[in-house]
Amino acid sequence: MKKVIFLMIDSLMPHVLEQCIEQRMVPALHFFRENGWYWKECTSVFPTMTASVDFSLIAGEYPDQHRVPALIWYDAEENRLINYTNGALPVWKLGFFPCTRDVLCLLNDKHFSSQVSTIYEELAERGKTSGSINLIARRSYHKYKVKIPFLLRLATKFKRFDDVSGPDLLTIGRVVRPKLNPPLPWGWDEMVFNKYGVNDSFATRMLNHLIKYHLLPDFTMVYLPDNDHQVHRHPRKACHILQKVDRKLQSILNQFATWEEALQKYTFIITGDHGQTIIGPDETNRIDLEGLLSGFSITSYGDKVSEGHDIVLANNERMTFIYLLKPQLESDVIAKLQGDPRIDVIGWKKGEWVQVRSGVKKGTLCYRKGGQIRDPYDQSWEVQGDLDLLDIRLENGQQLFYGEYPDALSRLHAALYSQDVNLLACTAKPGYEFKSAYAPTHLNGGSHGSMHKVDSTVPLIISGALGEKPFNLVRLVDLKDYILQLLTEY
């Protein structure tokens, strides 16, 4: 059995990868692509934000099953907004300790559903070992101490963090470290200005150490975040940014006598979690939700909901959850949203039905699970209304095909049913994102979160694997079962 190394490059995009390969800027990624299987379009999860995507990946299920709705969402039981540390200003407003505790401790061990199992847990049950380097999605059977560096302890007022769960080998920068023999030497990439090791340099240095000293588990997931951070600021320099990531991948391949030897010893899976869309430079490219919904009482960012409030906003850049505290206001809120031509998709649930409208196009679409219509992923649906709202094509009355919104029916359904509360999901047209109090925005930069294929499509490379090419069409949620087969069948 060959061990598997999974490299998650945040915001890895198909058109950027292909342009870089064409210009000979990324020799490592070119090598992996030419010596393996390649899918230009692998479908991500909606919302296209790291938290919802990564948990779908390790669970092999969409958010309606694993119950991590988004990067920012409203917890009605605790009456508070959850933010898994997206943006310094909103984290400061909500409190550094609760946000850090949410992402380190509660995300995996409380928010993530106990009714689904992770790839780490299933591998352990099959006698296989696994590891996670810097991913936020990591629940398994082992417990680890959290060791907060001094400045973080000061910022969190020296409050205590619970032990966190993880696989056989777990690293979260300097905060959680495995016991290794020999230990990983200290590096400058662990300093505060390098996010205490949650960066590409530390992640690849740890992986190279595990390879060199034969310490790798059977399956290891590695998170490389730097591409995302830089593309948010400089999307037009995406090729040069990916070139820096490729140098880290070259350092992995250089651990071997030849790059071909790396594929003889290991299977490599390389993908991204979502894409990014370039936001226009003008203030009109920000959709001011609080201004648009000014007739309603919107809960101030970070405040507790009171009886007089109508709405809670959970802004995920190019996607927003709008929580309706008074259900009778639903039609009025939808009418406001539908009146803005910058708003792309508006979705909500009615019993077992999903309702869809748009600020771009007229009409209504309704659908539910079951029925006689099948999509390319062999999912069955009953569909009524204007299919053009989600760019869906129906052939022979029974076969459905997706266009600009890949796996649209399943992904929107999963987002809406990820919580048992009254909510709307709305997305922005390409070139636009949502603006609300304390939410980070990216005028003239990169942003994501929506259902559109630019946000929702990532490349996938599998190199060094045995057997036949496993997929025709592929989604990130399909990878868990494939990896389990790789590690237990060959």
N, C-alpha and C positions, 0 to 999 in steps of 0.2 A: 504494500500500500504506500502510495506517495503522499507526503504531507502537503497540505494546502495552505497557501499564503494569499489572503484576500486584502487587496490594497484599495481603500476607499479614498478617492481624490475628490474633495468637496468642489462642487460646481464644474466638474469635468464635462465639456460640451462637445458634441460630435463635429460641428463645423470647425471649431478651434483645433481639435485633434487632427482632423484631416488636412487643414491648412498647414499646420506645423509639420506633419509628415511630408506633405508635398514640398515644403521648403527645407526639408532635412534639418529641422531644428530639434527634434526629439528622438535621438537614435534608440533609446531604451524602449519607448513606447512603440516605435516602428518595429523593433525586433520582436516584441511580444505580439504585435498584430500579425506580422508576417509569418510567425511560427506558432500560430494558434488559430482559434476561431474568433471571428469578429462580427459583432452586430452594431451597426451604426445607430440604430434606434431601439434602445431598451427603455421601457416605460417606467417612470417613477411613481410616486404616491402623491395623493392630494390631501392636504396642502403640501406643496413642494418646499417643505422646510425640514431641516435636518432631523429634528426630534421625531416627527411623524414618519419620516422615511426610514430612519435607522431601526426603529422598533418594528416597522413592517418587515424590514429585511431579516432581522434575527428571529421574528415570529413566523414569517411566511404567511402573514395575514394583514389585511387592511385595518385602518383604525377603528372600524366598527367592532372588531374583535379584540384588538389589543388595548384600546381605550386611551391611547395617547393622542389627543386630538390634533395638536399643533405645537409650535414653539411657544406661542402665547395663547392662553385660553382662560376662561372663567370657571372656577370651581364653585358651583352653586352650594354644595354641601358645606364648604368652609367659608363661603361668601368672600372670596378673594381672587384676585387675578394672579395667574401663574405665568411666570416669565423665566424660561430656562437660560437666563443671562444673555439676552439679546439686546445690546446697547447699554452703554455706561449710564446714561441719564435715566432711563426707565428702571434700571436695576437700583440706582441710588434712590429713586422715588419709592420703590416698593420695599427697599431694605436689602442691604448686601447679604445679611445672614439668611433671611428666608429664601432669597433667590438661589444662593449657593447651596443651601440645604435641599432645596427642591431638585436641583440638577444632580447633586452628588448622591443624595440618599433617597428622597421620596419618589423620584421619577421611576427608578427601577423597582423599588421595593414596596411602593404603594400605588402610584398612579397607573403603572403598567399592570394590566389584568393578570391575576393569578390563574385565570381560566385558559390561558394559552401557554405553551411551552416554547422556550428559546432553543436555538440551534446548539448553544452551549450545554443546556440541560439534557437535550436528547442525545448529544454525543457522549455525555457522561454516563447516561443510562445504557449506552451501547459499548461502554468500556474504552472510549476514546478520550483523549485530552484536548483541551482547547485553551486559547489565549486571546486577550483583547488589549490592544495598545491604543489608549486615548479615545476610544469610542464612548459615547454617553450611554449606548444601549449595550448592556453587558450582564444581565441577571443570570446567575447560576447558583450552585450549591455551596460555594466557599464564601467565607467572610473575611474582610480585610479592614485593618485599622486605617483611619483617615489621619494623615499627619499634615496639619495645616502650617505652612510657613509663617514666620512671625508677622509680616505685614498683612497677610490675610487674616491671621488671628486678631490682629489689632482692628482690622476693618469689620470683623464679625463680633467684636467686643468680647473676644475670648470665650465665646459660647462653644459648647460641646457638640460634635457631630457624631451621629450613630455610625457603627460599622456598616460597610457597604458590601453588597453581594457581587460575585463575579466568578469567572471560570477558573481553571487551574492556574493560569498565569494572568494577572491583571496589573496593568500600569495606567495611571492617570497622571502623567508628568511626575512632579515631585510630591503630589498629594497622596497617591497610593503607589507603592512600589513592591514588586515581588522580591522574595528572598532568592537570590541567584548565587551560584558558585561557579566561576568567580562573579562578584558583583559588577554592575555596570559602573565604570568610572564617572565621576562628576564632570559636567560640561557646562559651558556658558549658556547653552540653550535651555538651562533650567532656571535662569534668573527671572526676576519679576518682569523685566521689560520684554521677556520672551514667553510670557504667559505661563511661567513655571513648568515649562516642558511640553505644553500642549501646542506643539508646532511640528513641522515636517522634519526639522533637523533632529530633534530628540527622538521622534518616532522611528525614523530610519536608523538612527544610531543604536537604539534598543534592538530593533530587528536584526541588524548586522551583528550585534553582540550575541544574540541567540543563535544565529546561523553559525558563527565562528566557533562557538563552544558547544555546538550540538545540543542546545537547550530548547529548541522549538517544540511546542506541542504538535499534535496531529493536525490541528486547524488553528490558524492565527489570523485575526482581523486587525488591520492597521489603518488608523485614520490620519489622513494628511489634509490639514485645514487651510494651509497658507494660500492655496490657489483661490479659494472663496474670498478670503479677506481682501486680497489684492484686486481681484476682479470687481468686487463691489466698488472700489475707488477708481479703478482704471480699466474699464471693460474693453476699451479699444487697444489695450496693450496685452490682451489675453494670451497671444502666442508667446510673447516674451516671458510672461508669468508662468505659463505651462513649461517653458524651457527650463526654468529653475526647478520645477518639480521633477522633470526628467533627469536632471543631474543627481537628484536623490535616488531615483530608480536605478541609475547607472551604478551608484555606489553599492546597491544591493547585488546587482549582477556581477560586479567586480570582486565579490567575495569568492567567486569560483574561478577555476583555472581558465574556463571559457564560458561565454554566456550560454552556449548550448548545454553545458554541464548543469547549469541552474535548472533548465527545463527537464533534464534527465532525472534530477533529484526531487524536484518540487513541481506542483501544479500552482500556477499563478492565476488569480482572478482579479481583474482590474476594471473598475467602473467608477461612476460618480453617484451622488445622491439626487442631484437636480441640476438644471441649467440656470442661466441668468438672462434677463432681458435688459437691454439698454433703455434707461429712462431719459426722456427728453429734457432739455435744459431749462425750459420755461416753467414758471410757477403753475401754469395751467396743467402741467404734467403731474401735479400732485392733486389728488382728489380729496378735498377737505371734507371728511366725513362729519365732523362736528358742525361745520357750516351747512352741509347738505341736509343734516337732520336737526337743524336748529330749533324746530318746533317741538322737539321731544326733550324730556329731561334725561340727559346722559350722565351716568355715574362718572364722577371725576376719577382720573387715573389713580389707582391704588386705594380709593376710598371703599368703605363697606357700602353695600346696597342698602338703601332705606326705602320706606314705603312710597315716597314721592318719586322715585326714579322709574324711568320707562325702559332704559336701554343700558347695556354694558357693551363696550367695544373691545374686541381682542384683535388688534391689528397685526397681521403677519405679512407686512410689506405689500405684495401684490394680491393678497387675499385677506379678507377680514371676516371673522365670526361676529355677527350682531345678535346679542342675546336679548330676547324679547321678554321683559319682566312682566308685561301686561299683554297677554295674547291678543286681546281685542284690538291692539294697535297694528297688528301684522299687515293688513291691507294698506294702511296709510304709509307705513315704512317702506313697503315694496313699491308703492307708487312714487315715493320720493327717489328711490334708487333707480327705478326704471326711467325716470325723467332725465337722468344724466347719461349722455351718449358715450362717456368715457368708461362706464361700467359694463363689463363684458357679460358675465354669467351671474345670475341671481338664483339661488336654489334654496328650497325649504321642504319640510316634510309634512305630509298630511296622512296620518295613520301609516299604512305600508307604502304609500305613494310618495314619490319625489316630484315636486313641482319646479319648473324652470321658466324663468323669463330673462329678459336682457334689456339693457339700456341702448344697445346697438341695433337690435332687430325687434320687430313686432311679433306677437304670437305667444303661445303658451305650449309647453311640452310637459306631459305627465308620463311617469313610468314607474314600474315596480318589478321586483324579482318574480321569476316564473313566467309562464306563457310559452308561446310557440316560436317567438323570434330568438335567433341565436346570434351571438357576436363571434369575432375571430378567436376568442379565448374559450369558446364553447359554454358561455354563460347564457342563460335563458331569461327573456324579458317580455313583459307586456308594455307596449309603447303606444301612446296616443298623442296627437297634436303635431306641432311643427318641429320636425327633426332637424331643420336647418339651424335652430338655436344652438345645438351642440355639433353642428357640421357632421351629421350622421346621414349615411346613404343606405337605403333599404332596397335589396334586390329580391325579386320573386316573392315579396311579401313575407319572407321568412329569414333572410340572411342580412345581417346588419354589418356595416363597415364604418370605421371611425376615420375622421379627417384631422382637423386642427386640434382636437382634444382626445388624445389616445386613451382608450379604455374609460371613456368619459362616464358612462352610466355607473359602472362599478365604483369608480373612484369618488364621484360626487355622492353617491349613496353612502359609501363608507364614512365620508367626512361628516355628513349630516347625522348619521346614526352612531357616531362615536360618543355621543353624550345623550342622556335621557332628559333633555331640557328643550325649551322652545328657542330655536335659533335660526338665523339665516346665514348662508355662506355666499359671499359675493366676491367677484374677482375683477381686476382692472384689465382694460385692453392693453395689448403690447404698446410699450412706450409710456405707460402710466403706472403709478402706484398710489396707495392710500396714505393720507396724512391724518394724524390725530395726535392728541397731546402726548408728548414724551416719546412717541414712536420714531425710530430712526428713519430717515428718508435719504434718497440717493439721486438727486437731480444730476443729470449728465453722467450718472454712474450705472452700476448694475444692480438689479433687484430680482426677486423671485417670489414664489408662493402660489402662483395661479395654476389653472388647469391647462393653459395653452401649451402646445408642444415645445415651444422655445424653452419654457421653464421645466417641462415635464419629460424631456427626452435626454438620455445619457448614452454614451457608448459603452459597450461591454466587450472585454477581451478575456478569453480563457486560453491559456498557453500551458502546454505540458500535460494535458489531461489524456487519460486513456478512454477508449470507447469511441462511439460515434457522436457527431455533433448533436447536442441535446435539445436545441430549440430551433423553431422556425421564427415565430414571433416570441418575444421574451419581455417579461416584466421583472422588476427587482424582487417582487414577492415570490417569484418562481425559483429563486436561487437557493433558498434554504433546502428544499427537498433534493435538488440536484447535488448540493454539497454533501448531504447525508448519504446519498447513493455513492458518491465518489469515495467516501471514507469507509464505507461498509461493504461495498460490492466487489472492489478490485483489490 
